[in-house]
Amino acid sequence: MKIINYSDIPWSFNKRENVNIGWSELFEFKGFDLAHSKIEPNQALRMHYHERKNEGDEVFFFFKGGHIKVKTDKEEKEINSEKPFYTSFVNKEPHEVTNLSGEELEFLLIYSPPFDPAEVKPGEGVCARG
């Protein structure tokens, strides 16, 4: 069993993507990784995509709900929920998440297979889906 205290998570601000990331080696599991993330009020996780190994996925879990706008290269949706919800993005799918609320937005990122920092690529329209 692993128990990870919130206060023990080291945080850093990723300027390129405009998001705070809480990452710990304790979040590394066999076959997948987790990152705890935060987007400030009225800010956006900037458009980017991942070149994932083995055509892997990236899943966002908004455990407190949230009011967000999600934009991909194909569509844009607004979600406003007080209940937990998930979003997922496939390999090479550009995505951007905007926090439309006046409160900090917290969520988990789930990467399968495990995350590799070199997989993150900037920008909209830079790639086509695999």
N, C-alpha and C positions, 0 to 999 in steps of 0.2 A: 504494500500500500504506500502511495505517495500522498503526503499532505503538503500543500504549498500555501503559505500564508501570503495574503495580498500585500502586506507590508514588506515582504521579502523579495518582491518582484522588482528587478532593476529596470527603470524606464529610460528611454532615449527618444529624442525627437528626430524623425526622419524628414528632413527638410524637403527632399525631392518629391516625396509623396504627401507631405503636409499631414503627418499622422504621428501620434505618440505610440511607441511600441514597447510593451513589457515582454521581455524575453528572458527565459531562464533555461539552463540546461536541464532543469527538472521537468520542463515542458516537452522534452524530446522522448518519444515513445517509439517502439518498433513499428515501422510502417507509416507513421504520421508524426507531424509536429503541431504544436499549438503556439499561438502568440496572442497575448492580451493587448487590445488596441483601444485607443481613444481618439475621437475627433472633437475638437472644440466647437462651441456653439456657432452656427452659421458659417462653418468652414467645410472644406471638401477634401476627401482623400483623392488626390489628383489622378487623372486618367493615366492608366498604365496597364500592362498585361504581363503574363508570365509564360515563359517557354518552359513548361513543366516536363520533367522526365516521365516517360511511360504514359504520356497523355493524361497526366494527373489533374486533379481538381483542387480548387480553393473554395472553402465554404466559410461564410460569415455567420456567426450565431449571435444575434442580438438578444441577450438574455433578459434585458429589462424592457424590451420593445424599443420603439423609437419612431421619430418622424424624419424620414429620409427621402432623398431622390436618388435613384440608381440609374446610371446612364451606361449603355454599352454602345458598340458600334452599330447595333441594329435597332435599339429601342431605348425608351426612357420611361420610368415608372416612379410614381410617388407612393410611398408606403407610410401609413400613420397608424401605429398599433401600440397599445399599452401592454400587449402580451408578447412573449418571446416569439421570434421568427428567425428563419434562415434565408440566406441567399447563397447561390453558388455560381461559380464561373468556371468554364472549361478552359483547357489549354489554349493559349493565345487569344483569349477573348478580352479585348480592351474593356476596362470598367472604371467607373468613378462613383463614389458615394458621397453625397452632400448631406450634412447634418442640418436639417431645416428648423431645429428647435433652438431654444435659448439655453439649453442645458448640454453639458458634456455628454457625448454618446460613447458608451462602452460596448465592446463586442469582442468575441473570440474569433481568431482566424484559425482554421483547421486545414492543414496541408497534407495531402496524400498523393504521392509519396512525400517524404520529409522535404522541408524547405531548403533551397539553395539560393543564397543572396544573388548569385549571378543570373538567376532566371528572370529577374524583374527587369522589364524594359519600359521606357517612358513613352507616353504620348498616345494620341488618338490617331487612328488611321495609319499607324506605322506598320501594322501587319494585317494580314488576313487570317481568319480562323483556319487552324490546321485541318 
